[in-house]
């Protein structure tokens, strides 16, 4: 992995993935794209890592979007599906992810933040689907309909105008706001709350949410019950109630 994307595998089970090209506002250049593919793969494969936080270096940008100079040089028309690393689309990530948005998240920057399960944003952050301003399109935004109301989504895409972090929080795109200096602390605390839960319960819960966005009510219920069976049959499912009865912290084994 190059220095374009930094990977910090912490002892507490949290991985911090940092886009590290602040001089280009962390635009999705080839080296950042390759670094992100490698980082997500490393996170997914490491059983010791349970939650990932994606952020950007510098104060100005989480990610300003695609590298427009590269697009001009390549005369890019339809982007290949494997061009941009997007969990839930062309990358399999089965563990919780948090976007810690420290500055602008425009176009492709919004895309990779949206692809995370949860989002913490600096009060100075801005979000924008700006493709209409440069003649491009944003098919990747389709899953946004499960996160925010239709008319707000329509306005954001058709106008290309950025919204503030506060507005993003109000419409449900952002889970938590933080002052800039407390962004990573807030994201780490959020991740710690997830780590406090039983691993198999977290996995089943995340899968339930994903299934619910793909299916109708009855089909989602059936699929979620099936997805939860492994959790119910685990030793952790016995340890949790036992620890509660004994008034102690549970000792999760993840099996």
N, C-alpha and C positions, 0 to 999 in steps of 0.2 A: 504494500500500500504506500503511495507517495505522500508527500507532505501536503498535498492539496486537500486531503481529508484526514483528519486526525482521529484516532480511535483510542479511547481510554477505557480499559476493562477494569472496573473497580472491584475491590474485594467484597463489596456488599451486594454484588449481583447486578449492578447498574452499569450499562455501557454508555459513554458519552461520545457521540459522533459529531465532529465539528468540521463544517465547511471552512477551509482555511485559505481563501484568496480574497482578503478584505480589500486589496487594491483594485479588484474588479467587482466589488460588491458581491463576491461569492457567486457570480454568474455560473451557469451550468456548462462550463467549458468541458472539453474532452477529459482533462485530467481529473476534474471534480466528478464527472459522471462515472468514470472508471473507479475512482476511489469510493464512491457511494455504493456501487455494485459490490465491491469487495467488502465494504464495511457491513452492509446488510447481511451478506453471506456469512461473514465471521460471527456476527451476533446470533444469527439463526442456528449456526452449528455448535455454538459453545453452550453446553448444558448449565454451566455455572452462571451464565448471564440471563437474567429474567425480564429486565426492562431496559429499553434503550431511549436515550434522550438525543434528539437531533437539533443542533443549533448552528449558528454561524459566528465566525470570528469578526472582531471589529464592532464598532458601535452603530454604523450606518445601515447595515444590511444583514438580514438572515440569508436571503438569496434574491437577487434582482431579476432572476428569470434566465431564459436561454441566452446563449452567447450570440448576439445578433451579428457580430463581425464574422463569426464562424459560419453562420447561416448564409451570409452574403457570399463568402468565399466558396462555400459548397453549392451555392444556388439551391438551397434546400427547399424542396416542395413538401410532400407529405413525410413527416418524420417517421423513420422506421420504428416499429413498436418496441424494439430493444434499445432505442437510443437513450431514453431517459429512465433511470431507475425509480420505479414507482411500486412500492409495496401494495399488494392487493390487485395489481394489474399484471406486471411482468416479473414480479419478485414475490416469492413465498416467504412471508414473515408471520410466524404463528404466536409470537409473544408481544406483549403490550409495548407500544411506542408513544413517545411524547415529543411534540415539536415545541422547542423553546425559542420563540420568535423574538429576536433582539432588535430588529430594525425592519426595513421594508421586506415584504414577501410579495413580490409581483410576478404575475404570469407563472413561469415554471417554479418560482419560489413559493407561490400559493399552492401549486400542484403538489410539491413534496411535503408541505406542511399539512395540506388536506389529507394526504395519504397516511399520515400518522393517526393513531387512535384518539389521541388527546392533544390539547394545545394549551400552552401557557404563553402569554405574550407580555412583553414590556409595554408600559403605558405609552412609549414613544413609537411603538411598532405601527406599521401601516400594511394593509392588505389590498391587493388589486389584481383583477383579471384584466390585464391591459392589452390583450391581443388585438382588439379592434383598433387600437391606436397605431399598430404597425402592420396591419393587413394580414395577420395570422388568425388562427382559430384555436378554440379551447375545448376539444372533445373530451379531454381528461376531466373537465369540470362536471360531467354528467352525475357522478355520485353525490355531488353537493346537494342535490335535491333531498337527500336523506338527512341533511344537517340544518338547512335553513329554509324558510318559506319560499315558495315559487316566485312570487312577485319581487322579493328582494333579490333572489338569485338572478332573475331576469334583468333587473336594473343594473346590478353589478357587472354582468356580462355585456349588456348592450351599450352601456356608457363608458366602460373602461375606467371609471373614476375610482381612485383608491378610497378605502374607508379606514377610519381610525381603529385603534385597538379597542377603545371603549365601545364603538359601534359593533365591532366584531363580537365582543363579549355579549352585547345586548341581543344580538340575533342568534346566538348559540354556536357560533363558529369557534369561539375561544372559551375554554373552561375556567381559566383563572388569569387575572391580571397581576402584574408585579411592577414595582418601580425598577428602572433599568439595573441598578446595582444589586437588586435582590432577585433577578430573574432566575439565575441558575440555582440559587438556594431554594426558591419556590418550586422549581421543576424537580429538584432532588427530593424535596419533602413530599411532593406528589407521588414520585416513584416509590418512595419509602412506604407510603400508605398502601400501594399495590403489593409491595414485597411482604407486607405484614399479613396478607391473606394466604390461605393455603394454595400452593402452586397449581394443583389440579382444578381447584375451584375457580381460580382466576382464568385458567385456560378454557374451561367449560363456559364460563360467563362471557368471555370475549367471543367465543365461537357462537354463542347464542345471539349476541348482538349482530354478528355478521350474517348469520342465517336469517334473522328477522328482516334485514334489509334486502334480501334476495327473494323471499318467498311470501306467499299469503299467510294469513294467520294460522290456519289449521296445519298446513305443511310445515311451517316454521316450528310449531309446537311439537310435532312428531320428530322433526329433525333435531330439535334441541334436547328432547328427552333422550334420544339415542346418543347425542354428543356428551350428555352428562353421566351416562352409565359408568364409564371408567372412573370418574370422580367418586360416584356413590359407592363403588366397590373397593375403593382404596383404603389403605390403613389410616390415611389422614382423615377420612370421613368418620372413623371411630375415635381418633385422637382428639378432634375438635370438641365434640360433646364431653369426652372424658376430662379434658383440660378445664372446660367450663365448670363441670361439676366439682372438680378438685381445686378450683380457684387458682389456677396457674396459667402461665402462657403456654400455648400449644407448641409442640416440637414437630414441625412439618418435615416430612421425608420426601414428599413429592411422588409417593407411590401408594 
